[in-house]
Amino acid sequence: AGSQCLSWTGLNWFFCSLPAATAAVYKQWIPNTNFETASNWDKGRVPCARDVVHFDKDKVVSVFVGSPHALTDMYLPLNGEFLLAAGAAFTAFDGSWDPGCDSGGTVRFADAEHRSWFDPTLWRDVLPSGELRPGGPIFSVHEERVPCRHDDVLFQPETSFRVNTDSAQPVIQLRSISVMGQELNTPSSWAGYLGGPSAPLQFHGNGTLQVTGTGCPDKSGCACGNALDGPRICAALLRAPGRQCPEPACQSPLQPLGHCCGICGATINLEFTPDFDLQKYQDKLVQELLSQPRYAGVQLAMSKVHRAQTFLGLVSRGAAPLIQMVLIDDRAGAQAGTAAQQLAADIMQDIAQHGEALGISSGRMEVATGSTATGQVGSPPVSRIAAGTVMGLLFSLLFLGGILFLYRRGKLR
């Protein structure tokens, strides 16, 4: 059976039909504004027959109703909608006895205005079927727990929602969006949905969602695209109860790009060639290294990032694409991060032996103790470090000598 919706704007009410459920997607929005969700009410329970239901008049709402309800009274906002499932309805309470509803009262609908698109605690990874993705050794940095530009987004069927899209970027690109079971995977289909009555009630904020219908075209991976909203993501994470960054057990925690918390473990930055395949390399690491019993409890995040580069540490040279690998483990106390660091050393050794065949030109490892190691395929790591240091010193001396020469000739004041 299909669904229907009962909507109002001011004093104007109208009915509409909702599409049948189709495909699910990759990242799923967790909260909802359903009538039957107990946490959506200030009393922590669904209203019953003797209750007076109260929606704040100035709050915009979209509310899915999955079953029939008898109520004593209901105050509606000036702008909102009820999405009625088949068989759902509201009727006036006739005074008969209602089990579990001996004493009535005023039950208010909770405020959903501040649920942010860029809150990583409000999203979860799902399989294409819509089922929760099983746990494993792969995790995501915080910026990538929010939908990235080539991701599919799922709002669960038979649910309503309201999400704030305030963003540091005017357009938030996505591959597709699925709402009420309807997958919108072309710019035209999404534009059609935005022109309907529900979209303004479900999405609000200064960021505009844009559906492109295209996935990542590069086998070496694509940057997530959430870097500009990184501060917003971290602020939302730290505001969430119980989600604050734990105090690192190590003395010199690392701060990976896109991650809000310092880690005890290791990072590896890879420079790559056109032959590099991110997914194949990640699968190789899982099968050959992460599956070993000694690395139980170690987790890996791997993705393409853009790291800012400077000339002599002063002049910006733009951002270079790198593959960032973040390794953490479940060790505690003085052992925190040690298994992750050992795995990073094994990965660097494997790169030295097989990197060229994998499309990796060089790798740079950094561990939470503060030490670093650099390896280039086909050349000893130590010689590369020494050569780079000597060249840097020579160039610095030439640069300072040139400044002194110009100053003495009166050309530089």
URFENSUL-V358943 format. One record per residue. PSI is psi in whole degrees, -180 to 180 (none if undefined). Layout:
{{PSI} {PSI}}
//
This chain:
{{143} {178} {164} {162} {143} {112} {159} {148} {112} {-119} {9} {122} {150} {158} {154} {167} {152} {145} {161} {158} {141} {-119} {157} {177} {-160} {-51} {128} {132} {131} {-52} {161} {172} {34} {146} {-36} {3} {114} {-36} {-9} {2} {145} {-21} {-3} {21} {160} {138} {144} {-175} {-36} {-1} {154} {118} {134} {117} {129} {133} {-28} {3} {132} {132} {151} {119} {120} {133} {118} {-10} {168} {147} {135} {133} {153} {-41} {160} {128} {125} {153} {173} {-20} {118} {-173} {149} {128} {109} {120} {168} {127} {-11} {145} {165} {133} {157} {139} {129} {6} {-2} {162} {134} {111} {134} {6} {55} {-39} {122} {175} {-175} {125} {121} {142} {136} {159} {120} {12} {-26} {14} {110} {139} {-35} {24} {109} {-16} {-8} {9} {154} {150} {136} {161} {166} {-24} {-11} {-8} {153} {132} {129} {151} {160} {-167} {-2} {131} {176} {144} {164} {-39} {-26} {3} {-15} {147} {132} {174} {-21} {15} {159} {140} {136} {124} {125} {142} {155} {34} {153} {166} {167} {126} {137} {121} {22} {133} {158} {-8} {141} {-28} {131} {106} {144} {159} {-47} {163} {132} {122} {129} {39} {-2} {118} {123} {104} {16} {153} {-37} {-40} {-37} {-40} {-38} {-39} {-41} {-27} {-5} {-179} {-24} {-37} {-45} {-22} {-23} {-35} {131} {154} {174} {-10} {134} {124} {136} {124} {127} {-27} {7} {139} {-176} {124} {-3} {124} {-17} {3} {168} {141} {146} {-44} {8} {11} {-40} {-28} {14} {-48} {-36} {-39} {-46} {-38} {-41} {-40} {-43} {-22} {-25} {134} {131} {6} {5} {155} {128} {152} {121} {141} {-16} {160} {-31} {72} {152} {156} {88} {154} {135} {-1} {138} {-19} {147} {148} {150} {106} {-130} {157} {150} {128} {124} {134} {141} {166} {173} {-15} {-9} {134} {109} {-48} {-41} {-39} {-40} {-43} {-39} {-45} {-39} {-45} {-40} {-28} {-56} {-23} {-9} {141} {-34} {-15} {20} {132} {-6} {137} {151} {134} {132} {128} {165} {134} {167} {113} {130} {139} {146} {158} {116} {24} {8} {-50} {128} {135} {21} {-162} {134} {139} {132} {160} {115} {129} {129} {126} {125} {165} {176} {15} {154} {163} {-138} {-19} {-3} {126} {-7} {-39} {-39} {-39} {-38} {-40} {-41} {-40} {-40} {-38} {-43} {-38} {-41} {-37} {-42} {-33} {-39} {6} {-40} {-43} {-25} {-5} {25} {123} {-31} {162} {146} {120} {141} {134} {163} {-8} {-11} {-10} {157} {160} {140} {136} {136} {132} {125} {-1} {149} {137} {-42} {-41} {-35} {-42} {-45} {-45} {-43} {-38} {-46} {-46} {-39} {-42} {-44} {-44} {-39} {-42} {-43} {-42} {-46} {-38} {-40} {-41} {-44} {-41} {-46} {-36} {-45} {-28} {-2} {7} {-14} {125} {none}}
//
